[in-house]
Amino acid sequence: MDAPSTRAGLAPRAIALPASPIRALLNARSGEGTLDLGGGHPEPRLFPAEALSQAAARLFHDERAIALQYGSTEGLHPLRAWIADRLRRRGFDVLTEQILITQGSQHALSTVTQVLGSPNQLALLEQPGYPGALQALALAECNVDALPVNDEGWDLTVLAHSTPNLVYVIPHYQNPTGRCATHSQKQALAACASQQGFFVVEDDVYGELGFDGNNHRPLIADCPERGILLGSFSKTLCPGLRLGYIAAPLELLPPLVKTLQATALQPGTFAQHLAMELLTHFDYDAHLQRLRQFYQQRAQALSSRCRELGLSLTSPEGGLFLWVTTPAAASVTAQHAAEQGLLSVPESAFRAPGLHGPDRHLRLAFSRYKDNAESRRKLSHALDARNVL
Ligand SMILES: Cc1ncc(COP(=O)(O)O)c(C=O)c1O
């Protein structure tokens, strides 16, 4: 039988596509009694389940002919208007027509990379960075190089000697490091995009999850003609809805809409109506406030436990993740932790193949960390430096 890489009839890009290292790790290891701090899953107690169920009942009663029918490729107009309004309140001057609804922000990302990326064109990706972006860029057959992220933020000196077509960044509560870019870094990257003519793809999945309620101004507000923002309701409402969006310059809309038609026809009508019905009858800002306080408490609890075990970390200010420095190689620590029933993701999972870098950090999702005796026991067995080394 042919090896997979030479199997006749299959597209080389599909064969070469890297699998998600995080999903593979979590699928292999999760189980009863595991302390799962691996995936960036929101806490289910925060899902607005009751309000969603009332919204669904109203839709089935009053709107079923529309809510269960086909809809437009661009998405539900009132939902697009709601999103545009929120972005404008954060300082990004955007029209409703510039918003396209997608089935989550991963779908938004793969749609954008299909439109902007071509074989052998250069894309810069934060390293360490979100593996889903690497997959989307690989599917578009782009050449990927690193935009290094260190304690000071992005190393923008790489832009002095490379000419990317696209730069993908998460300026707020980055996955995996949890860090936020400073105002001057954001301005500097936006200025480079305008001057050099590349597109900045700003992944804003965690943008509203700052513990202090800071409504961060999107980076692309400073380069709107070269900026695309990707957003999601996954972390703020619930991921099962599969609702995200793209905010793009008007001239990119025709190819984006055609790509959405070709790949999915349209976003789910029911999910969109459900979200809109919910957002009309529910105090989203109060919900966000509850969510931020809840996650801040969990982040503080997990940070304290890690420090008690002698691990160092920067206190998170939002998002879902702690980025913990490990005394031994992070992949060895993660392996040992998994054997002790604690799932985490080592730094190496956030690097593109062939791009080398340190392996001294673990990503721990604090979103589902319950600070009880059992969790503390697991953490101590898994991460105490004396047990790992
Ligand atoms: C940075 C980043 N972008 C996109 C996604 C995908 O989110 P969605 O559920 O909206 O597809 C995730 C999921 O964890 C993420 O961390």
The ligand as an SDF file (V2000), in Angstrom:
LIG
                    3D

 16 16  0  0  0  0  0  0  0  0999 V2000
   -6.7570   32.3730   19.3120 C   0  0  0  0  0  0  0  0  0  0  0  0
   -7.9350   31.5650   18.9340 C   0  0  0  0  0  0  0  0  0  0  0  0
   -8.5360   31.8110   17.7660 N   0  0  0  0  0  0  0  0  0  0  0  0
   -9.6040   31.1080   17.3800 C   0  0  0  0  0  0  0  0  0  0  0  0
  -10.1180   30.0950   18.1610 C   0  0  0  0  0  0  0  0  0  0  0  0
  -11.2990   29.3330   17.6570 C   0  0  0  0  0  0  0  0  0  0  0  0
  -12.4690   29.7570   18.2780 O   0  0  0  0  0  0  0  0  0  0  0  0
  -13.9100   29.4820   17.6960 P   0  0  0  0  0  0  0  0  0  0  0  0
  -14.5890   28.5990   18.6780 O   0  0  0  0  0  0  0  0  0  0  0  0
  -14.5610   30.8270   17.6200 O   0  0  0  0  0  0  0  0  0  0  0  0
  -13.7770   28.8550   16.3500 O   0  0  0  0  0  0  0  0  0  0  0  0
   -9.5260   29.8010   19.3890 C   0  0  0  0  0  0  0  0  0  0  0  0
  -10.0500   28.7150   20.2210 C   0  0  0  0  0  0  0  0  0  0  0  0
   -9.5900   28.3940   21.2820 O   0  0  0  0  0  0  0  0  0  0  0  0
   -8.3980   30.5590   19.7830 C   0  0  0  0  0  0  0  0  0  0  0  0
   -7.7600   30.3320   20.9360 O   0  0  0  0  0  0  0  0  0  0  0  0
  1  2  1  0
  2  3  1  0
  2 15  2  0
  3  4  2  0
  4  5  1  0
  5  6  1  0
  5 12  2  0
  6  7  1  0
  7  8  1  0
  8  9  2  0
  8 10  1  0
  8 11  1  0
 12 13  1  0
 12 15  1  0
 13 14  2  0
 15 16  1  0
M  END
$$$$
